[in-house]
Amino acid sequence: MKFFIDTAAVDDIREMVETGLLDGVTTNPSLIAKSGRDFIEVISEICDIVEGPVSAEVAATDAVEMIAEGRKLSAIADNVAVKLPLTMDGLKACRTLSDDGTSVNVTLCFSAAQAILAAKAGATFISPFVGRLDDIGQDGMHLIEDIRVIYDNYEEFGGTQILVASIRSPGHVIEAAKLGADVCTVPPSVIHQLVKHPLTDKGLAAFLADWEKTGQSILGDS
């Protein structure tokens, strides 16, 4: 499973790149707004840091403007994935941009029916929002299971990767992996939760205490 970080905070992205775990980045207008920086400048900087796909979302709502904005965004760098909303106009723009050879992330997916349409429109990624479904009492991970089954039934849907979005907890990441999702995009806070375990901390503390008693240094005096 590929591992994306869901943020526009450059410092957080650099930290993840240093781990060697990062496969890509997703952003959205809300995340860019939090950065307080110029949209194009932020996307360009992130693309310089990350080799994998960097999702940059259009602001338009009609197909013609979405296509124009998408082409401008894709010109920023080769690894830009143009992010489009799952509306009829978004699907029209997806088809055109995909035919241009542009990577497209169709976002705000909340049903298997929508995911079918995105794959038919040539989306590179489909982004089901599991956390937001959980928020309204539905099972977000059940949607991932449905999409996985449907996509696996049809060879022509093989080009669309399931990108699990709106991740709220490590449990979402684990379930997505068990269900065979292609990508999880995870906020920095959840990434740090994935690393932590009290038994790891306890074990490390014990090892360090025992090592200190030896009075030794692996590096010696150097």
KEKE-3310 file (N, C-alpha, C; in steps of 0.2 Angstrom, whole numbers, plus 5000, padded with zeros to 4 digits):
npx = (5004:5003:5009:5003:5005:4993:4993:4998:5009:5025:5036:5032:5030:5044:5049:5043:5048:5061:5060:5059:5047:5037:5026:5019:5009:4994:4984:4972:4960:4957:4968:4978:4974:4976:4990:4993:5000:5005:4995:5000:5014:5016:5012:5022:5034:5032:5031:5044:5050:5045:5045:5034:5016:5008:4994:4984:4971:4957:4948:4937:4920:4913:4915:4923:4931:4937:4945:4953:4960:4965:4974:4983:4988:4994:5005:5014:5022:5029:5024:5012:4995:4980:4967:4950:4932:4919:4908:4896:4902:4915:4918:4917:4928:4938:4938:4943:4955:4962:4963:4972:4983:4986:4988:4974:4965:4951:4940:4931:4922:4908:4901:4899:4894:4897:4911:4912:4909:4919:4930:4926:4928:4941:4949:4964:4966:4954:4946:4939:4930:4932:4932:4922:4911:4910:4907:4894:4887:4888:4897:4913:4924:4917:4913:4926:4928:4918:4921:4934:4930:4922:4931:4940:4933:4933:4943:4946:4945:4956:4966:4963:4967:4963:4962:4962:4954:4952:4956:4956:4961:4974:4967:4959:4969:4975:4964:4961:4973:4971:4960:4965:4967:4974:4981:4984:4980:4987:4985:4997:4996:4990:5000:5010:5004:5003:5016:5019:5019:5015:5022:5033:5040:5042:5050:5061:5066:5070:5080:5089:5092:5099:5110:5116:5121:5132:5142:5148:5152:5146:5152:5164:5177:5176)
npy = (4994:5011:5026:5041:5058:5069:5085:5103:5108:5111:5108:5097:5088:5087:5081:5068:5064:5062:5050:5040:5034:5040:5041:5050:5066:5074:5088:5101:5114:5119:5115:5122:5135:5136:5136:5149:5154:5157:5148:5142:5143:5135:5122:5120:5120:5109:5099:5099:5093:5081:5065:5058:5057:5073:5080:5093:5104:5110:5125:5129:5126:5122:5112:5117:5128:5120:5112:5121:5126:5114:5111:5122:5119:5106:5110:5114:5105:5089:5079:5083:5079:5082:5087:5084:5088:5076:5077:5080:5089:5088:5075:5076:5085:5077:5066:5073:5079:5067:5061:5069:5065:5068:5066:5062:5065:5060:5067:5068:5057:5047:5036:5019:5019:5032:5030:5020:5028:5037:5029:5025:5037:5038:5041:5043:5041:5037:5045:5040:5046:5041:5045:5055:5049:5040:5050:5053:5042:5031:5017:5019:5011:5001:5005:5006:4993:4989:4996:4990:4977:4979:4986:4976:4967:4971:4973:4985:4994:4994:5004:5014:5019:5016:5028:5030:5042:5056:5050:5046:5039:5027:5015:5016:5016:5003:4995:4999:4994:4980:4978:4980:4992:5004:5016:5026:5041:5051:5061:5072:5070:5058:5050:5050:5044:5031:5027:5026:5016:5010:5000:4999:5011:5008:4997:5002:5012:5003:4996:5007:5011:4999:4999:5011:5008:5000:5009:5010:5016:5016:5023:5026:5037:5045)
npz = (5000:4996:5003:5007:5013:5021:5019:5018:5024:5023:5031:5038:5028:5023:5034:5034:5021:5024:5031:5022:5019:5012:4999:4992:4991:4997:4995:4999:4996:5009:5017:5011:5013:5027:5027:5024:5013:4996:4983:4971:4973:4985:4980:4970:4978:4986:4976:4972:4983:4984:4976:4971:4967:4969:4974:4968:4970:4960:4959:4952:4947:4936:4921:4910:4916:4926:4918:4912:4923:4928:4918:4920:4933:4931:4924:4933:4938:4934:4942:4947:4952:4947:4956:4957:4960:4964:4954:4940:4931:4936:4932:4918:4916:4921:4912:4900:4905:4908:4896:4891:4896:4909:4927:4937:4952:4958:4970:4986:4986:4991:4988:4981:4969:4964:4963:4953:4942:4942:4939:4926:4920:4919:4930:4939:4952:4965:4978:4992:5006:5021:5035:5035:5032:5043:5052:5050:5055:5046:5039:5035:5030:5025:5012:5006:5005:4996:4984:4981:4978:4967:4958:4956:4949:4936:4922:4915:4925:4932:4931:4940:4955:4972:4984:5000:5010:5022:5034:5051:5061:5067:5066:5054:5044:5046:5043:5030:5023:5025:5017:5005:4999:4988:4991:5006:5012:5024:5039:5047:5061:5063:5058:5067:5078:5072:5074:5087:5102:5118:5124:5116:5120:5133:5133:5126:5135:5146:5139:5137:5150:5155:5147:5150:5162:5159:5156:5144:5127:5110:5100:5106:5110:5099)
capx = (5000:5006:5008:5003:5003:4988:4995:5001:5014:5031:5040:5029:5032:5051:5051:5041:5053:5067:5059:5059:5041:5032:5025:5015:5006:4987:4982:4965:4960:4957:4975:4982:4972:4980:4997:4994:5004:5002:4994:5005:5021:5016:5012:5028:5039:5030:5033:5052:5053:5042:5045:5028:5011:5006:4987:4982:4964:4955:4943:4931:4915:4911:4920:4927:4936:4941:4950:4959:4964:4969:4980:4988:4991:4998:5011:5018:5027:5027:5021:5005:4989:4975:4961:4943:4927:4915:4902:4896:4907:4921:4919:4919:4935:4942:4939:4947:4962:4965:4965:4978:4989:4986:4985:4968:4963:4944:4939:4924:4918:4905:4897:4902:4891:4902:4918:4912:4909:4926:4934:4924:4930:4948:4953:4970:4964:4947:4947:4933:4931:4930:4930:4916:4905:4909:4904:4886:4884:4889:4904:4917:4928:4913:4914:4932:4927:4914:4925:4939:4927:4919:4936:4943:4929:4933:4950:4946:4945:4963:4970:4961:4969:4959:4966:4958:4955:4948:4959:4955:4964:4978:4963:4958:4975:4975:4958:4962:4978:4968:4955:4968:4967:4981:4984:4981:4983:4986:4987:5003:4995:4989:5006:5014:5000:5005:5023:5019:5016:5018:5027:5040:5043:5044:5056:5067:5068:5073:5086:5094:5094:5104:5116:5120:5125:5138:5147:5151:5150:5148:5156:5170:5179:5176)
capy = (5000:5017:5030:5048:5063:5074:5091:5107:5110:5109:5105:5090:5084:5086:5076:5062:5062:5059:5043:5035:5031:5044:5040:5056:5071:5076:5094:5103:5122:5121:5114:5127:5141:5135:5138:5156:5155:5157:5142:5139:5143:5129:5116:5120:5118:5102:5095:5099:5089:5074:5063:5055:5062:5078:5082:5100:5104:5115:5129:5130:5121:5120:5108:5121:5131:5115:5109:5126:5126:5108:5111:5126:5115:5101:5113:5116:5100:5082:5074:5085:5075:5087:5085:5086:5085:5070:5080:5078:5093:5085:5069:5078:5087:5071:5063:5077:5079:5060:5060:5073:5062:5071:5062:5065:5062:5062:5068:5068:5051:5044:5030:5015:5021:5037:5027:5017:5033:5040:5024:5025:5044:5038:5044:5039:5040:5039:5047:5040:5050:5036:5048:5059:5044:5038:5055:5053:5035:5025:5013:5022:5006:4996:5008:5004:4985:4988:4998:4985:4971:4981:4987:4969:4963:4974:4974:4992:4999:4993:5010:5018:5017:5017:5032:5031:5049:5057:5046:5049:5035:5021:5009:5017:5014:4996:4992:5000:4989:4973:4978:4980:4999:5005:5021:5029:5048:5051:5068:5071:5068:5051:5046:5050:5039:5025:5025:5026:5011:5011:4994:5001:5016:5005:4993:5006:5015:4998:4995:5012:5010:4994:5001:5016:5004:4997:5014:5010:5020:5012:5027:5028:5044:5049)
capz = (5000:4996:5009:5006:5018:5019:5022:5014:5028:5020:5036:5040:5022:5023:5039:5031:5016:5027:5034:5016:5019:5009:4992:4988:4995:4995:4998:4997:4997:5016:5019:5008:5017:5034:5027:5023:5008:4989:4981:4966:4976:4989:4976:4967:4983:4988:4970:4972:4988:4984:4969:4970:4965:4973:4972:4969:4968:4956:4963:4948:4948:4929:4917:4906:4920:4929:4913:4911:4930:4929:4914:4923:4939:4929:4921:4938:4938:4931:4947:4950:4951:4947:4960:4954:4964:4960:4951:4933:4928:4938:4928:4912:4916:4922:4905:4896:4907:4908:4889:4889:4900:4916:4932:4940:4958:4959:4977:4989:4984:4996:4987:4976:4962:4962:4962:4946:4937:4942:4935:4919:4917:4918:4935:4941:4959:4968:4985:4996:5012:5026:5041:5035:5032:5050:5056:5050:5057:5041:5040:5029:5028:5021:5006:5003:5003:4990:4979:4980:4975:4960:4953:4954:4944:4929:4920:4913:4931:4935:4931:4945:4962:4978:4989:5006:5012:5028:5039:5057:5066:5065:5064:5047:5040:5046:5039:5023:5021:5025:5012:4999:4996:4985:4994:5011:5013:5032:5042:5051:5068:5063:5056:5073:5081:5070:5076:5095:5106:5125:5125:5113:5124:5139:5131:5124:5142:5149:5136:5138:5157:5156:5143:5154:5168:5157:5155:5137:5121:5104:5096:5109:5111:5093)
cpx = (5004:5004:5009:5002:4998:4989:4998:5007:5021:5036:5038:5031:5039:5053:5049:5046:5059:5067:5060:5052:5036:5032:5022:5012:4999:4986:4975:4965:4960:4964:4979:4981:4976:4987:4998:4998:5001:5001:4999:5012:5021:5016:5019:5034:5038:5033:5041:5054:5051:5043:5038:5022:5009:4999:4986:4975:4962:4950:4937:4926:4912:4917:4925:4933:4940:4946:4955:4963:4968:4975:4986:4992:4996:5005:5016:5024:5025:5023:5015:5000:4984:4969:4955:4938:4922:4908:4902:4901:4914:4923:4921:4926:4940:4944:4944:4954:4966:4967:4971:4984:4990:4984:4980:4966:4955:4942:4932:4919:4915:4901:4901:4900:4896:4909:4918:4912:4916:4931:4933:4927:4938:4952:4959:4969:4957:4948:4940:4935:4928:4928:4924:4910:4904:4906:4896:4883:4885:4896:4908:4921:4924:4913:4920:4931:4923:4917:4930:4936:4925:4925:4940:4939:4930:4940:4951:4946:4952:4967:4968:4963:4964:4963:4961:4959:4951:4950:4958:4959:4969:4973:4961:4963:4975:4970:4959:4967:4975:4963:4958:4968:4974:4985:4980:4984:4981:4989:4993:5002:4994:4996:5010:5010:5002:5012:5023:5016:5019:5023:5034:5043:5046:5050:5062:5070:5072:5080:5092:5096:5100:5110:5120:5124:5131:5144:5151:5148:5151:5152:5163:5171:5178:5170)
cpy = (5006:5022:5037:5052:5068:5081:5096:5110:5107:5106:5098:5085:5082:5080:5069:5059:5059:5052:5038:5032:5034:5042:5046:5061:5072:5083:5096:5111:5123:5120:5120:5134:5141:5137:5145:5158:5155:5150:5139:5138:5137:5123:5115:5117:5111:5097:5094:5094:5082:5072:5060:5060:5067:5081:5089:5101:5110:5119:5130:5125:5119:5117:5112:5125:5126:5113:5115:5127:5120:5108:5116:5123:5110:5103:5114:5111:5093:5078:5077:5080:5081:5084:5088:5084:5080:5073:5078:5083:5090:5079:5071:5081:5081:5067:5067:5077:5072:5059:5064:5070:5064:5066:5065:5061:5065:5062:5068:5063:5048:5038:5025:5017:5027:5035:5023:5022:5036:5036:5025:5032:5044:5041:5040:5037:5041:5040:5046:5042:5045:5040:5052:5055:5041:5043:5055:5046:5030:5022:5015:5016:5001:4999:5006:4997:4985:4990:4993:4979:4973:4982:4980:4965:4965:4976:4982:4997:4998:4999:5015:5016:5020:5021:5033:5038:5050:5052:5049:5045:5030:5015:5010:5014:5006:4992:4993:4995:4982:4972:4978:4987:5000:5011:5023:5036:5050:5058:5067:5068:5061:5047:5045:5045:5032:5022:5023:5019:5011:5005:4996:5006:5013:5001:4997:5009:5009:4996:5000:5012:5005:4996:5006:5013:5001:5002:5014:5015:5017:5016:5029:5035:5048:5054)
cpz = (5000:5001:5007:5013:5016:5022:5017:5018:5026:5025:5038:5034:5022:5028:5037:5025:5019:5030:5028:5016:5014:5001:4988:4993:4992:4998:4996:4998:5005:5019:5017:5012:5024:5033:5026:5017:5001:4986:4977:4969:4981:4985:4973:4972:4985:4982:4970:4977:4987:4977:4967:4968:4971:4971:4974:4966:4965:4961:4959:4949:4941:4925:4913:4910:4924:4924:4912:4918:4930:4924:4917:4929:4936:4926:4926:4938:4936:4936:4950:4948:4952:4951:4958:4959:4960:4959:4944:4929:4930:4934:4921:4911:4917:4916:4901:4898:4907:4901:4887:4892:4906:4921:4936:4947:4959:4967:4979:4986:4991:4995:4982:4969:4959:4960:4955:4941:4936:4938:4928:4916:4917:4924:4937:4948:4961:4975:4989:5003:5018:5033:5041:5035:5039:5054:5056:5051:5052:5042:5034:5026:5023:5013:5002:5001:4997:4984:4976:4976:4968:4956:4951:4949:4937:4927:4919:4919:4934:4935:4936:4952:4968:4983:4995:5009:5019:5033:5046:5063:5063:5062:5057:5043:5040:5042:5032:5020:5020:5019:5005:4995:4993:4988:5001:5012:5021:5034:5046:5058:5068:5062:5063:5078:5079:5072:5083:5097:5113:5127:5122:5117:5130:5138:5130:5131:5146:5146:5137:5145:5158:5152:5147:5160:5166:5156:5149:5132:5115:5100:5099:5110:5105:5093)
residu = (MET:LYS:PHE:PHE:ILE:ASP:THR:ALA:ALA:VAL:ASP:ASP:ILE:ARG:GLU:MET:VAL:GLU:THR:GLY:LEU:LEU:ASP:GLY:VAL:THR:THR:ASN:PRO:SER:LEU:ILE:ALA:LYS:SER:GLY:ARG:ASP:PHE:ILE:GLU:VAL:ILE:SER:GLU:ILE:CYS:ASP:ILE:VAL:GLU:GLY:PRO:VAL:SER:ALA:GLU:VAL:ALA:ALA:THR:ASP:ALA:VAL:GLU:MET:ILE:ALA:GLU:GLY:ARG:LYS:LEU:SER:ALA:ILE:ALA:ASP:ASN:VAL:ALA:VAL:LYS:LEU:PRO:LEU:THR:MET:ASP:GLY:LEU:LYS:ALA:CYS:ARG:THR:LEU:SER:ASP:ASP:GLY:THR:SER:VAL:ASN:VAL:THR:LEU:CYS:PHE:SER:ALA:ALA:GLN:ALA:ILE:LEU:ALA:ALA:LYS:ALA:GLY:ALA:THR:PHE:ILE:SER:PRO:PHE:VAL:GLY:ARG:LEU:ASP:ASP:ILE:GLY:GLN:ASP:GLY:MET:HIS:LEU:ILE:GLU:ASP:ILE:ARG:VAL:ILE:TYR:ASP:ASN:TYR:GLU:GLU:PHE:GLY:GLY:THR:GLN:ILE:LEU:VAL:ALA:SER:ILE:ARG:SER:PRO:GLY:HIS:VAL:ILE:GLU:ALA:ALA:LYS:LEU:GLY:ALA:ASP:VAL:CYS:THR:VAL:PRO:PRO:SER:VAL:ILE:HIS:GLN:LEU:VAL:LYS:HIS:PRO:LEU:THR:ASP:LYS:GLY:LEU:ALA:ALA:PHE:LEU:ALA:ASP:TRP:GLU:LYS:THR:GLY:GLN:SER:ILE:LEU:GLY:ASP:SER)
# end
